[in-house]
Amino acid sequence: MDFNVPSAQEKFAVIAEVMGESTEGLPVREAAYLAVDAVESLIEDCGVFTTLRELQVPEEDFPLRASQPALEPPHGALHLHRT
């Protein structure tokens, strides 16, 4: 998300506000980065996996995964959150 903030600061600032961050009086750029923090906190709170290691994807599967569309699981659905 950090990477996208500079090109859409106003949108990210709105996301921060909607997620309950206090953005009043902040510069747009600073408010935008609060969205990144809020989303990262949400991901952590929900226990969503964020790495291939957490998903237990073997390194030898990386080329196969890289060649497939992102939303198309190769062999059935992946479990994206911790149980």
Backbone as CSV, one residue per row, in Angstrom:
resi,resn,N_x,N_y,N_z,CA_x,CA_y,CA_z,C_x,C_y,C_z
1,MET,0.811,-1.196,0.000,0.000,0.000,0.000,0.852,1.256,0.000
2,ASP,1.949,1.233,0.744,2.829,2.409,0.807,3.165,2.933,-0.585
3,PHE,3.436,1.989,-1.469,3.861,2.327,-2.815,2.814,3.168,-3.549
4,ASN,1.546,2.941,-3.273,0.459,3.614,-3.994,0.038,4.957,-3.407
5,VAL,0.445,5.237,-2.191,0.000,6.469,-1.528,0.314,7.733,-2.328
6,PRO,1.536,7.912,-2.828,1.834,9.176,-3.525,0.917,9.475,-4.717
7,SER,0.420,8.444,-5.374,-0.423,8.683,-6.555,-1.903,8.839,-6.230
8,ALA,-2.291,8.606,-4.983,-3.715,8.696,-4.629,-3.885,9.152,-3.179
9,GLN,-3.178,10.195,-2.806,-3.181,10.645,-1.412,-4.576,10.969,-0.892
10,GLU,-5.367,11.661,-1.692,-6.698,12.051,-1.230,-7.568,10.825,-0.962
11,LYS,-7.477,9.832,-1.833,-8.272,8.610,-1.658,-7.834,7.863,-0.399
12,PHE,-6.533,7.787,-0.178,-6.046,7.107,1.008,-6.438,7.863,2.272
13,ALA,-6.450,9.176,2.210,-6.877,9.970,3.364,-8.339,9.671,3.707
14,VAL,-9.167,9.505,2.687,-10.573,9.144,2.907,-10.663,7.758,3.535
15,ILE,-9.864,6.822,3.064,-9.851,5.471,3.637,-9.499,5.547,5.121
16,ALA,-8.493,6.342,5.451,-8.097,6.488,6.855,-9.260,7.001,7.691
17,GLU,-9.933,8.007,7.190,-11.059,8.587,7.917,-12.181,7.561,8.098
18,VAL,-12.509,6.839,7.035,-13.572,5.837,7.091,-13.211,4.720,8.071
19,MET,-11.921,4.438,8.191,-11.476,3.384,9.109,-11.326,3.883,10.542
20,GLY,-11.741,5.124,10.771,-11.784,5.638,12.129,-10.547,6.371,12.598
21,GLU,-9.627,6.643,11.691,-8.428,7.387,12.062,-8.756,8.872,12.171
22,SER,-8.122,9.542,13.086,-8.327,10.978,13.263,-7.431,11.721,12.272
23,THR,-8.048,12.284,11.247,-7.293,12.955,10.192,-7.482,14.462,10.197
24,GLU,-8.332,14.953,11.070,-8.641,16.389,11.099,-7.374,17.210,11.364
25,GLY,-7.150,18.193,10.493,-6.028,19.104,10.652,-4.695,18.557,10.148
26,LEU,-4.682,17.316,9.693,-3.443,16.730,9.187,-3.242,17.069,7.718
27,PRO,-1.998,17.182,7.280,-1.751,17.287,5.840,-2.261,16.018,5.150
28,VAL,-2.697,16.145,3.915,-3.278,15.018,3.182,-2.314,13.833,3.154
29,ARG,-1.042,14.109,2.930,-0.057,13.024,2.847,0.016,12.242,4.158
30,GLU,0.046,12.940,5.263,0.112,12.288,6.569,-1.164,11.485,6.843
31,ALA,-2.302,12.051,6.501,-3.573,11.348,6.675,-3.608,10.098,5.802
32,ALA,-3.062,10.193,4.599,-3.040,9.046,3.684,-2.261,7.884,4.282
33,TYR,-1.130,8.177,4.889,-0.326,7.102,5.475,-0.992,6.482,6.709
34,LEU,-1.913,7.200,7.329,-2.687,6.596,8.411,-3.548,5.448,7.889
35,ALA,-3.981,5.541,6.635,-4.753,4.452,6.022,-3.909,3.193,5.933
36,VAL,-2.651,3.358,5.557,-1.749,2.208,5.465,-1.639,1.542,6.836
37,ASP,-1.414,2.349,7.862,-1.303,1.809,9.216,-2.592,1.108,9.643
38,ALA,-3.725,1.712,9.326,-5.015,1.142,9.722,-5.256,-0.198,9.035
39,VAL,-4.946,-0.285,7.758,-5.146,-1.536,7.024,-4.188,-2.606,7.540
40,GLU,-2.939,-2.229,7.806,-1.986,-3.194,8.357,-2.467,-3.718,9.713
41,SER,-3.027,-2.852,10.530,-3.573,-3.277,11.821,-4.758,-4.213,11.639
42,LEU,-5.612,-3.893,10.679,-6.767,-4.745,10.397,-6.319,-6.133,9.942
43,ILE,-5.337,-6.184,9.065,-4.814,-7.462,8.580,-4.283,-8.284,9.754
44,GLU,-3.525,-7.635,10.617,-2.969,-8.329,11.780,-4.082,-8.794,12.720
45,ASP,-5.041,-7.922,12.999,-6.143,-8.272,13.899,-6.973,-9.440,13.379
46,CYS,-7.127,-9.504,12.068,-7.924,-10.573,11.453,-7.124,-11.850,11.246
47,GLY,-5.809,-11.756,11.396,-4.968,-12.937,11.224,-4.815,-13.377,9.784
48,VAL,-4.887,-12.438,8.861,-4.760,-12.762,7.445,-3.291,-13.014,7.115
49,PHE,-3.024,-14.085,6.399,-1.668,-14.370,5.961,-1.225,-13.324,4.950
50,THR,0.025,-12.935,5.016,0.531,-11.921,4.091,1.765,-12.377,3.326
51,THR,2.237,-13.578,3.590,3.418,-14.077,2.880,3.166,-15.492,2.366
52,LEU,3.917,-15.863,1.352,3.819,-17.225,0.833,4.277,-18.233,1.874
53,ARG,5.245,-17.848,2.693,5.721,-18.737,3.756,4.580,-19.063,4.724
54,GLU,3.799,-18.044,5.100,2.674,-18.275,6.010,1.628,-19.181,5.371
55,LEU,1.513,-19.111,4.054,0.575,-19.975,3.328,1.156,-21.355,3.063
56,GLN,2.403,-21.557,3.487,3.110,-22.818,3.319,3.229,-23.216,1.847
57,VAL,3.509,-22.220,1.000,3.740,-22.473,-0.415,5.217,-22.825,-0.588
58,PRO,5.512,-24.017,-1.088,6.912,-24.398,-1.285,7.588,-23.516,-2.338
59,GLU,8.851,-23.227,-2.118,9.590,-22.357,-3.036,9.572,-22.891,-4.466
60,GLU,9.559,-24.196,-4.617,9.542,-24.760,-5.977,8.234,-24.476,-6.721
61,ASP,7.198,-24.049,-5.996,5.923,-23.689,-6.632,5.868,-22.231,-7.076
62,PHE,6.868,-21.428,-6.714,6.841,-20.005,-7.046,6.648,-19.754,-8.537
63,PRO,7.406,-20.416,-9.440,7.200,-20.154,-10.873,5.773,-20.457,-11.326
64,LEU,5.201,-21.540,-10.835,3.827,-21.889,-11.186,2.861,-20.813,-10.702
65,ARG,3.029,-20.394,-9.455,2.145,-19.366,-8.896,2.291,-18.043,-9.646
66,ALA,3.512,-17.704,-10.018,3.761,-16.434,-10.706,3.141,-16.422,-12.099
67,SER,2.968,-17.578,-12.702,2.442,-17.627,-14.068,0.917,-17.672,-14.115
68,GLN,0.268,-17.750,-12.976,-1.191,-17.843,-12.929,-1.808,-16.512,-12.518
69,PRO,-3.029,-16.253,-12.961,-3.720,-15.045,-12.516,-3.841,-15.043,-10.988
70,ALA,-3.747,-13.869,-10.394,-3.719,-13.736,-8.938,-4.956,-14.293,-8.249
71,LEU,-6.101,-14.198,-8.863,-7.331,-14.629,-8.208,-7.726,-16.061,-8.538
72,GLU,-6.873,-16.777,-9.240,-7.180,-18.149,-9.631,-6.307,-19.123,-8.842
73,PRO,-6.849,-19.730,-7.767,-6.036,-20.683,-7.017,-5.704,-21.892,-7.892
74,PRO,-4.462,-22.372,-7.867,-4.057,-23.445,-8.760,-4.666,-24.801,-8.438
75,HIS,-4.828,-25.117,-7.168,-5.316,-26.447,-6.787,-6.313,-26.316,-5.650
76,GLY,-7.402,-25.644,-5.891,-8.392,-25.438,-4.839,-8.126,-24.133,-4.104
77,ALA,-9.014,-23.793,-3.236,-8.950,-22.521,-2.531,-7.824,-22.518,-1.494
78,LEU,-7.199,-21.367,-1.347,-6.189,-21.175,-0.306,-6.890,-20.652,0.937
79,HIS,-6.405,-21.045,2.076,-6.925,-20.506,3.340,-6.102,-19.278,3.675
80,LEU,-6.716,-18.104,3.606,-5.996,-16.855,3.739,-5.991,-16.283,5.144
81,HIS,-6.540,-16.978,6.107,-6.483,-16.462,7.471,-6.108,-17.588,8.429
82,ARG,-5.574,-17.188,9.540,-5.165,-18.149,10.558,-6.404,-18.736,11.230
83,THR,-6.303,-19.974,11.614,-7.431,-20.612,12.303,-7.127,-20.792,13.751
